[in-house]
Amino acid sequence: MRCTAQLKTLIRRVNQGDFAQKVAIMSKENISEEPVKRASHGSIFSECGTESHKPLHWKRHLVIQIYPYVLFLIDALLVCLVFGLFVAMRYDVSLMDAVSRRVLLAIAVPSFFGLFVAGGYSYSTDKAKYRFLSEYIIMATAVFVVAFGLIYAVVAYGVPLRSSRIIVAGTLVIFPLCAMVYRIMLTKLQRYYEQGNVVCIIGAGDRAKDVYKRLKAEGTRHDYVVLSMDDHRIGKKFIPEAEDSPIVENFDVLETHSSIRKKYVEAYVVAADMNELPDEVSRKLVVSFFNNNRVYSYEHYLEHQFRIIPPGQLSVSWPLQEGFRLSRSMTYDRMKRAGDIVASLIGIVLAAPVLIGTAIAVKVTSPGPIIFKQARTGLREKPFMIYKFRSMTVGSEKGSKYTSPDDVRFTPIGKFIRKTRLDELPQLWNVLKGDLSLIGPRAEWVDLVERYEAIFPYYHFRHAVKPGITGWAQVNYSYGASNEDTLEKLYYDLYYVRRYSLALDVAIVIKTVYMMVFGRGQ
């Protein structure tokens, strides 16, 4: 578990407390040469590892320990099976005669390494989420190139191979697909057995309620324990209007091992100000952290669990903080621009029949121009003109700035081309020109941007990257029709700005394809 800045602050407070007690002892006894007597708390590490002596959740700990070995064994059998099937279909000879063990080894070793780097052997990695899928697709692509080079530049040097290129390529494509599918199924099984485990929320204020409501909205089937030091809240319902709301409790419930009332604790979320926590609570959290339990600050948990960053936690120096990747991405910027040019050219050529058909349909079904043009805000707030197929009647832009699913201003085919995102195909021209990227935050109207920047803190940070046709906010949140929706989408945009990377872009592409195929957009 990565130690966040706030957790480091918490650890420093605990250590400083011990140090202050030692100094007091030395001053009182005036014996600097003799060993210092341990403070009443002692070292936090003297309390770590205590859960190994407890019988609680031994099955969970056993599963975590053997999990990577079981998956490695399954992968080894799977790659042999896939390779053997391709050999059997290719050659009319016995399997052992046709299989080249050196080629199989050259395929298996890079494949297993790619899975390891992507987190495929870690119990804590959620393999049903797009983050893992995107990272593994990138690694599988790299493994394909490396394995081919290894086989035909090293293994095959001076030695005739019995395995054709079709067999090698087929194995390198089918094995990753099978590995992803069974890991997704295994993760869903894992989630089923984790139902009823505990998420412990430290604090009972607005941030704590935000975490709880997001988890409930996500459909997470955990039990919740809410702890507070506010006597006015202890013993009362955490969310008064919710029937299934947990009761706020005091910190006596908190333990340093991964169990509360004999239920496994999936995460400790510190949604209170760490500087205001009692020293004993801070100590327990630090010991829990070093006991390999999942201890998060509020900001880190939102970023880890929901892939968002709340703008209320930012400052003007946010881009200078650790983990901000944008300033180190010049090479990726050039790669992305080259990819935008190639993809937009190919897209325009391949989509030509769809472009022509949609243009005819727009013209036939409603009077007015085929293309809708509007001024939008681009990279670093530079305005540009965006192009879309017109999906609403002429003059609709003079009405409400937002649209609803049943908006009467839609043309007969407007709702359909919006839902399937066919209306955005002309934006390929914007991508080719450099106004847009294929992937980035939504390009908003100039008038709306001026209003949002006056309402929301640090809204302008979303313009640190080039806007895109699709983006992290677009694939994770429905179309914004209010200031509240705009703020929620800003959470996702800021996450994209902070985590700007190839892996995140691949995840967005995967989710975009899913939305287009199943019609989940608006």
C-alpha positions as CSV (number, residue, x, y, z in Angstrom):
1,M,0.0,0.0,0.0
2,R,1.4,3.4,-1.0
3,C,1.9,5.8,2.0
4,T,0.2,9.1,1.1
5,A,1.4,12.5,2.3
6,Q,-1.3,12.6,4.9
7,L,-0.4,9.1,6.2
8,K,3.2,10.3,6.4
9,T,2.0,13.2,8.5
10,L,0.2,10.9,10.8
11,I,3.3,8.6,11.2
12,R,5.4,11.7,11.9
13,R,3.0,12.8,14.6
14,V,3.2,9.4,16.3
15,N,7.0,9.3,16.1
16,Q,7.3,12.9,17.4
17,G,5.1,12.0,20.3
18,D,7.4,9.1,21.3
19,F,10.4,11.3,20.8
20,A,8.9,14.1,23.0
21,Q,8.3,11.5,25.8
22,K,11.9,10.3,25.6
23,V,13.3,13.8,25.8
24,A,11.1,14.5,28.8
25,I,12.4,11.4,30.6
26,M,16.0,12.3,29.8
27,S,15.6,15.9,31.1
28,K,13.9,14.7,34.2
29,E,16.4,12.1,35.2
30,N,19.4,14.0,33.7
31,I,21.0,10.8,32.5
32,S,21.9,11.2,28.8
33,E,24.5,8.5,28.7
34,E,22.3,5.6,29.9
35,P,19.8,3.9,27.6
36,V,16.5,5.7,27.5
37,K,13.6,4.0,29.1
38,R,10.8,3.2,26.6
39,A,7.8,5.4,26.6
40,S,4.5,3.9,27.7
41,H,3.6,3.3,24.1
42,G,7.0,2.1,22.9
43,S,7.8,1.6,19.3
44,I,4.9,1.1,16.9
45,F,6.8,-1.8,15.3
46,S,6.6,-3.7,18.6
47,E,2.8,-3.9,18.0
48,C,3.0,-4.8,14.3
49,G,2.6,-8.4,13.2
50,T,0.3,-9.2,16.2
51,E,-2.4,-10.4,13.9
52,S,-0.3,-13.4,12.9
53,H,-1.0,-14.8,16.4
54,K,-4.8,-14.4,16.0
55,P,-6.9,-17.2,14.5
56,L,-9.3,-14.7,12.9
57,H,-9.6,-14.7,9.1
58,W,-6.9,-17.4,8.6
59,K,-8.7,-18.6,5.5
60,R,-8.5,-15.2,3.9
61,H,-4.8,-14.9,4.7
62,L,-4.1,-18.4,3.4
63,V,-5.9,-17.6,0.1
64,I,-3.9,-14.4,-0.3
65,Q,-0.7,-16.3,0.2
66,I,-1.4,-19.2,-2.3
67,Y,-3.3,-17.0,-4.8
68,P,-0.4,-16.1,-7.0
69,Y,0.9,-19.6,-7.1
70,V,-2.4,-21.0,-8.1
71,L,-2.8,-18.4,-10.9
72,F,0.7,-19.1,-12.1
73,L,-0.1,-22.8,-12.3
74,I,-3.3,-22.2,-14.2
75,D,-1.5,-19.8,-16.7
76,A,1.2,-22.4,-17.3
77,L,-1.4,-25.1,-18.1
78,L,-3.3,-22.6,-20.2
79,V,-0.4,-21.5,-22.4
80,C,0.6,-25.1,-23.0
81,L,-3.0,-26.0,-23.9
82,V,-3.4,-23.0,-26.3
83,F,-0.1,-23.7,-27.9
84,G,-0.9,-27.4,-28.2
85,L,-4.3,-26.8,-29.8
86,F,-2.7,-24.5,-32.5
87,V,-0.1,-27.2,-33.2
88,A,-2.7,-29.9,-33.4
89,M,-4.8,-27.8,-35.9
90,R,-1.7,-26.9,-37.9
91,Y,0.1,-30.3,-38.2
92,D,-1.1,-33.9,-38.7
93,V,1.6,-35.3,-36.3
94,S,1.8,-36.1,-32.7
95,L,1.8,-33.2,-30.2
96,M,5.3,-34.0,-28.8
97,D,6.8,-34.2,-32.3
98,A,5.4,-30.8,-33.4
99,V,6.0,-28.8,-30.2
100,S,9.2,-26.8,-29.9
101,R,9.8,-26.6,-26.2
102,R,12.2,-23.6,-26.7
103,V,9.5,-21.7,-28.5
104,L,6.9,-22.5,-25.9
105,L,9.3,-21.3,-23.2
106,A,10.0,-18.1,-25.2
107,I,6.3,-17.5,-25.3
108,A,5.5,-18.4,-21.7
109,V,8.2,-16.4,-19.8
110,P,7.4,-13.0,-21.3
111,S,3.7,-13.7,-21.0
112,F,4.0,-14.5,-17.3
113,F,6.2,-11.4,-16.7
114,G,3.6,-9.2,-18.5
115,L,0.9,-10.5,-16.2
116,F,3.1,-9.9,-13.2
117,V,3.8,-6.3,-14.1
118,A,0.1,-5.6,-14.7
119,G,-0.8,-6.9,-11.3
120,G,-2.3,-10.1,-12.6
121,Y,-1.0,-12.2,-9.8
122,S,-1.9,-9.9,-7.0
123,Y,-5.0,-10.7,-4.9
124,S,-5.7,-7.0,-4.2
125,T,-5.8,-6.0,-7.9
126,D,-9.4,-5.6,-9.2
127,K,-9.1,-7.5,-12.5
128,A,-12.6,-6.6,-13.6
129,K,-11.8,-2.9,-13.7
130,Y,-10.7,-1.1,-16.8
131,R,-7.4,0.0,-15.2
132,F,-6.1,-3.6,-15.1
133,L,-7.5,-4.5,-18.5
134,S,-5.9,-1.4,-20.2
135,E,-2.5,-2.0,-18.5
136,Y,-2.6,-5.7,-19.4
137,I,-3.5,-4.9,-23.0
138,I,-0.5,-2.7,-23.2
139,M,1.8,-5.3,-21.6
140,A,0.3,-8.1,-23.9
141,T,1.1,-5.9,-26.9
142,A,4.7,-5.4,-25.7
143,V,5.0,-9.2,-24.9
144,F,3.9,-10.0,-28.5
145,V,6.7,-7.9,-29.9
146,V,9.3,-9.1,-27.5
147,A,8.4,-12.8,-27.8
148,F,8.4,-12.6,-31.6
149,G,11.8,-10.9,-31.6
150,L,13.2,-13.4,-29.0
151,I,12.0,-16.4,-31.0
152,Y,13.1,-15.4,-34.5
153,A,16.2,-13.5,-33.5
154,V,17.6,-15.7,-30.7
155,V,15.8,-19.1,-30.4
156,A,15.7,-19.7,-34.2
157,Y,19.2,-18.6,-34.9
158,G,20.8,-21.4,-36.9
159,V,18.1,-23.9,-35.9
160,P,15.0,-24.8,-37.9
161,L,11.8,-24.3,-36.0
162,R,8.9,-26.7,-36.0
163,S,6.4,-24.1,-34.9
164,S,5.1,-21.7,-37.6
165,R,4.5,-18.0,-37.2
166,I,0.8,-18.6,-37.1
167,I,1.1,-20.9,-34.1
168,V,3.3,-18.3,-32.3
169,A,1.1,-15.3,-33.1
170,G,-2.1,-17.3,-32.3
171,T,-0.8,-18.3,-28.9
172,L,0.4,-14.8,-28.1
173,V,-3.1,-13.4,-28.9
174,I,-5.4,-16.2,-27.5
175,F,-3.6,-16.8,-24.2
176,P,-3.9,-13.1,-23.0
177,L,-7.6,-13.2,-23.9
178,C,-8.2,-16.4,-21.9
179,A,-6.1,-15.0,-19.0
180,M,-8.2,-11.9,-18.9
181,V,-11.5,-13.8,-19.1
182,Y,-10.8,-16.2,-16.3
183,R,-9.4,-13.5,-14.1
184,I,-12.6,-11.4,-14.5
185,M,-14.6,-14.4,-13.5
186,L,-12.3,-15.1,-10.6
187,T,-12.7,-11.4,-9.4
188,K,-16.5,-11.6,-9.5
189,L,-16.3,-14.8,-7.4
190,Q,-13.9,-12.9,-5.0
191,R,-16.4,-10.1,-4.7
192,Y,-19.2,-12.5,-3.9
193,Y,-17.3,-14.0,-1.0
194,E,-16.2,-10.5,0.3
195,Q,-19.8,-9.5,0.8
196,G,-20.5,-8.5,4.3
197,N,-16.9,-7.5,5.1
198,V,-16.3,-4.1,6.7
199,V,-15.3,-0.7,5.4
200,C,-14.3,1.4,8.5
201,I,-14.9,5.1,8.0
202,I,-13.0,7.4,10.5
203,G,-15.1,10.5,10.9
204,A,-18.8,11.4,10.6
205,G,-18.6,14.8,8.7
206,D,-19.3,15.7,5.1
207,R,-16.3,13.9,3.7
208,A,-17.3,10.7,5.5
209,K,-20.8,11.0,4.2
210,D,-19.4,11.5,0.7
211,V,-17.4,8.3,0.9
212,Y,-20.4,6.3,2.3
213,K,-22.9,7.6,-0.4
214,R,-20.5,6.9,-3.2
215,L,-19.9,3.3,-2.0
216,K,-23.7,2.8,-1.7
217,A,-24.3,4.2,-5.1
218,E,-21.7,1.9,-6.6
219,G,-23.6,-1.1,-5.2
220,T,-20.8,-2.2,-2.9
221,R,-22.2,-4.9,-0.6
222,H,-20.1,-4.3,2.5
223,D,-21.0,-3.5,6.1
224,Y,-20.0,-0.1,7.3
225,V,-18.5,1.0,10.6
226,V,-18.5,4.7,11.2
227,L,-16.3,6.0,14.1
228,S,-16.3,9.6,15.5
229,M,-15.0,11.4,18.6
230,D,-17.9,13.8,18.5
231,D,-20.2,12.9,21.5
232,H,-23.1,14.6,19.8
233,R,-23.0,12.1,16.9
234,I,-22.1,8.9,18.7
235,G,-25.1,6.7,19.0
236,K,-27.1,8.4,16.2
237,K,-27.7,7.3,12.6
238,F,-24.9,8.4,10.3
239,I,-27.4,9.3,7.5
240,P,-30.6,10.2,9.3
241,E,-32.8,9.9,6.2
242,A,-31.4,6.5,5.2
243,E,-33.2,3.4,6.7
244,D,-30.1,1.2,6.5
245,S,-27.7,3.8,7.8
246,P,-25.0,2.6,10.3
247,I,-24.9,4.0,13.8
248,V,-22.0,6.3,14.7
249,E,-19.7,4.7,17.3
250,N,-16.7,5.8,19.3
251,F,-13.1,4.8,18.7
252,D,-13.1,1.9,21.2
253,V,-14.2,-0.3,18.3
254,L,-11.0,0.4,16.3
255,E,-8.4,-2.5,16.3
256,T,-4.9,-2.7,14.9
257,H,-5.5,-5.9,13.0
258,S,-7.9,-6.4,10.0
259,S,-11.0,-7.3,12.0
260,I,-13.9,-5.6,13.6
261,R,-16.5,-7.7,15.4
262,K,-14.9,-10.8,13.7
263,K,-15.5,-9.3,10.2
264,Y,-12.6,-8.7,7.9
265,V,-11.9,-5.0,7.3
266,E,-11.4,-4.2,3.6
267,A,-10.4,-0.6,4.2
268,Y,-9.9,2.0,6.9
269,V,-10.8,5.4,5.4
270,V,-9.7,8.4,7.3
271,A,-12.3,11.0,6.4
272,A,-11.5,13.3,9.3
273,D,-8.7,15.8,9.8
274,M,-5.7,13.7,10.8
275,N,-4.2,16.5,12.8
276,E,-7.3,16.5,15.0
277,L,-7.4,12.7,15.7
278,P,-6.5,11.6,19.2
279,D,-2.9,10.3,19.5
280,E,-4.0,6.8,20.4
281,V,-6.2,6.6,17.3
282,S,-3.4,7.9,15.1
283,R,-1.2,5.2,16.6
284,K,-3.7,2.4,15.9
285,L,-4.0,3.5,12.3
286,V,-0.3,3.6,11.8
287,V,0.1,0.1,13.3
288,S,-2.7,-1.1,11.1
289,F,-0.9,0.4,8.1
290,F,2.3,-1.5,8.9
291,N,0.3,-4.6,9.5
292,N,-0.4,-4.5,5.7
293,N,-4.0,-3.4,6.2
294,R,-5.5,-0.9,3.7
295,V,-5.5,2.5,5.4
296,Y,-6.4,5.5,3.2
297,S,-6.9,9.2,3.5
298,Y,-10.1,10.6,2.1
299,E,-8.4,12.0,-1.0
300,H,-6.4,8.8,-1.6
301,Y,-9.5,6.6,-1.3
302,L,-11.5,8.7,-3.8
303,E,-8.6,8.5,-6.2
304,H,-8.0,4.8,-5.6
305,Q,-11.6,3.5,-5.4
306,F,-13.5,5.9,-7.7
307,R,-10.7,7.3,-9.9
308,I,-11.7,10.9,-9.1
309,I,-10.1,14.0,-7.5
310,P,-12.3,16.5,-5.6
311,P,-11.5,20.0,-6.6
312,G,-12.2,21.3,-3.1
313,Q,-9.0,19.6,-1.9
314,L,-6.8,21.4,-4.5
315,S,-4.6,24.4,-4.3
316,V,-2.9,26.6,-6.9
317,S,0.3,24.5,-6.4
318,W,-1.5,21.2,-7.2
319,P,0.5,20.6,-10.4
320,L,3.7,20.8,-8.4
321,Q,2.7,17.9,-6.1
322,E,4.1,14.4,-6.3
323,G,2.3,12.1,-8.7
324,F,1.4,14.8,-11.2
325,R,2.5,13.3,-14.5
326,L,1.6,16.0,-17.0
327,S,4.9,17.9,-16.6
328,R,6.9,14.8,-17.5
329,S,4.9,13.7,-20.5
330,M,6.5,15.6,-23.4
331,T,7.4,12.3,-25.2
332,Y,3.9,10.9,-24.7
333,D,2.4,14.2,-26.0
334,R,4.3,13.8,-29.3
335,M,3.3,10.1,-29.5
336,K,-0.3,11.0,-28.8
337,R,-0.4,13.8,-31.4
338,A,1.1,11.4,-34.0
339,G,-1.5,8.8,-33.0
340,D,-4.3,11.4,-33.4
341,I,-3.2,12.3,-36.9
342,V,-3.0,8.7,-38.0
343,A,-6.2,7.7,-36.3
344,S,-8.2,10.7,-37.6
345,L,-7.0,10.1,-41.2
346,I,-7.9,6.4,-41.0
347,G,-11.1,7.2,-39.3
348,I,-12.2,9.7,-41.9
349,V,-11.5,7.1,-44.7
350,L,-13.1,4.1,-43.0
351,A,-16.1,6.1,-41.7
352,A,-16.7,7.8,-45.1
353,P,-19.9,5.7,-45.9
354,V,-21.2,6.4,-42.3
355,L,-20.4,10.1,-42.6
356,I,-22.2,10.4,-46.0
357,G,-25.2,8.4,-44.7
358,T,-25.6,10.4,-41.6
359,A,-25.2,13.7,-43.5
360,I,-28.0,12.6,-45.8
361,A,-30.2,11.5,-42.9
362,V,-29.7,14.8,-41.1
363,K,-30.6,16.8,-44.2
364,V,-33.7,14.7,-45.1
365,T,-35.2,14.6,-41.7
366,S,-35.0,18.3,-40.7
367,P,-34.5,21.7,-42.4
368,G,-31.2,23.5,-41.8
369,P,-27.5,22.9,-42.1
370,I,-26.0,19.4,-41.8
371,I,-23.0,20.6,-39.7
372,F,-23.4,22.4,-36.4
373,K,-20.6,24.8,-35.5
374,Q,-19.9,26.3,-32.1
375,A,-17.1,28.1,-30.3
376,R,-15.5,25.8,-27.6
377,T,-12.6,26.2,-25.1
378,G,-9.4,24.3,-26.0
379,L,-6.0,23.7,-24.6
380,R,-5.0,26.4,-22.1
381,E,-8.4,28.1,-22.8
382,K,-7.7,28.9,-26.4
383,P,-11.0,29.0,-28.2
384,F,-11.7,27.1,-31.4
385,M,-14.7,26.1,-33.7
386,I,-16.0,22.6,-33.2
387,Y,-17.9,20.6,-35.9
388,K,-20.7,18.1,-35.2
389,F,-23.7,16.6,-37.1
390,R,-26.7,18.7,-36.2
391,S,-28.9,16.7,-33.8
392,M,-31.3,19.5,-32.7
393,T,-33.6,21.9,-34.6
394,V,-32.2,25.2,-35.8
395,G,-32.1,27.9,-33.1
396,S,-32.0,25.4,-30.2
397,E,-28.8,26.9,-28.9
398,K,-30.7,30.0,-27.8
399,G,-32.6,27.9,-25.3
400,S,-31.3,25.9,-22.4
401,K,-27.6,25.2,-22.3
402,Y,-28.3,21.6,-21.3
403,T,-30.3,18.8,-23.0
404,S,-32.4,16.0,-21.4
405,P,-33.0,12.5,-22.8
406,D,-36.5,13.5,-24.0
407,D,-35.6,17.0,-25.1
408,V,-38.2,18.2,-27.6
409,R,-35.5,20.1,-29.6
410,F,-34.1,16.8,-31.0
411,T,-34.5,16.2,-34.7
412,P,-36.2,12.9,-35.7
413,I,-32.7,11.2,-35.8
414,G,-31.0,13.5,-33.3
415,K,-31.5,11.4,-30.3
416,F,-30.2,8.3,-32.1
417,I,-27.0,9.9,-33.4
418,R,-26.4,11.4,-29.9
419,K,-26.8,8.1,-28.2
420,T,-24.5,6.3,-30.7
421,R,-22.1,9.3,-30.8
422,L,-22.4,9.4,-34.6
423,D,-22.9,13.2,-34.2
424,E,-19.3,13.5,-33.2
425,L,-17.8,12.0,-36.3
426,P,-17.1,15.4,-37.9
427,Q,-14.8,16.1,-35.0
428,L,-12.3,13.9,-36.6
429,W,-11.5,17.0,-38.7
430,N,-10.9,18.9,-35.5
431,V,-8.5,16.2,-34.4
432,L,-6.6,16.3,-37.6
433,K,-6.3,20.1,-37.3
434,G,-5.0,19.8,-33.8
435,D,-7.9,21.5,-32.0
436,L,-8.9,18.3,-30.3
437,S,-7.4,15.0,-29.3
438,L,-9.2,11.7,-29.6
439,I,-9.1,11.4,-25.8
440,G,-9.4,14.3,-23.3
441,P,-11.9,16.3,-21.3
442,R,-15.0,17.5,-23.1
443,A,-14.6,20.7,-24.9
444,E,-17.1,23.0,-23.3
445,W,-18.8,26.2,-24.7
446,V,-16.9,29.3,-24.1
447,D,-19.8,31.0,-22.2
448,L,-20.3,28.0,-19.9
449,V,-16.5,27.9,-19.1
450,E,-16.6,31.5,-17.9
451,R,-19.5,30.7,-15.6
452,Y,-18.0,27.4,-14.3
453,E,-14.7,29.1,-13.5
454,A,-16.6,31.6,-11.3
455,I,-18.4,28.8,-9.4
456,F,-16.0,25.9,-9.1
457,P,-12.5,26.2,-7.6
458,Y,-9.7,25.4,-10.0
459,Y,-12.0,24.5,-12.8
460,H,-9.4,25.9,-15.2
461,F,-7.0,23.0,-14.4
462,R,-9.0,20.8,-16.8
463,H,-7.7,22.9,-19.6
464,A,-4.1,21.8,-18.9
465,V,-4.6,19.1,-21.5
466,K,-6.1,19.1,-24.9
467,P,-9.9,18.4,-25.0
468,G,-11.0,15.2,-26.7
469,I,-13.9,13.5,-28.5
470,T,-14.1,11.0,-25.6
471,G,-12.6,11.2,-22.1
472,W,-12.6,9.8,-18.6
473,A,-15.6,11.9,-17.5
474,Q,-17.6,11.1,-20.6
475,V,-17.3,7.3,-20.1
476,N,-17.8,7.4,-16.3
477,Y,-20.7,9.8,-15.9
478,S,-23.8,10.6,-17.8
479,Y,-24.3,13.8,-19.7
480,G,-24.2,16.8,-17.3
481,A,-27.5,18.7,-17.1
482,S,-26.8,20.8,-14.0
483,N,-24.1,22.5,-11.9
484,E,-24.0,19.4,-9.7
485,D,-23.4,17.2,-12.7
486,T,-20.7,19.5,-13.9
487,L,-18.9,19.4,-10.6
488,E,-19.1,15.6,-10.6
489,K,-17.6,15.4,-14.1
490,L,-14.9,17.8,-13.0
491,Y,-13.8,15.2,-10.4
492,Y,-13.1,12.8,-13.3
493,D,-11.5,15.4,-15.5
494,L,-9.0,16.4,-12.8
495,Y,-8.2,12.7,-12.3
496,Y,-7.4,12.4,-16.0
497,V,-5.2,15.5,-15.8
498,R,-3.3,14.1,-12.8
499,R,-3.0,10.5,-14.2
500,Y,-2.4,11.5,-17.8
501,S,-0.9,8.3,-19.4
502,L,-1.2,5.7,-22.1
503,A,-2.7,3.2,-19.7
504,L,-5.6,5.6,-18.8
505,D,-6.1,6.4,-22.5
506,V,-6.4,2.7,-23.3
507,A,-9.0,2.3,-20.5
508,I,-11.0,5.1,-22.0
509,V,-10.9,3.6,-25.5
510,I,-12.2,0.3,-24.1
511,K,-15.0,1.9,-22.2
512,T,-15.9,4.1,-25.2
513,V,-16.2,1.1,-27.5
514,Y,-18.4,-0.6,-24.9
515,M,-20.7,2.4,-24.7
516,M,-21.0,2.7,-28.4
517,V,-21.8,-1.0,-28.9
518,F,-24.4,-1.1,-26.1
519,G,-25.7,2.4,-26.6
520,R,-24.9,3.8,-23.1
521,G,-24.0,7.3,-24.2
522,Q,-26.0,10.5,-24.5
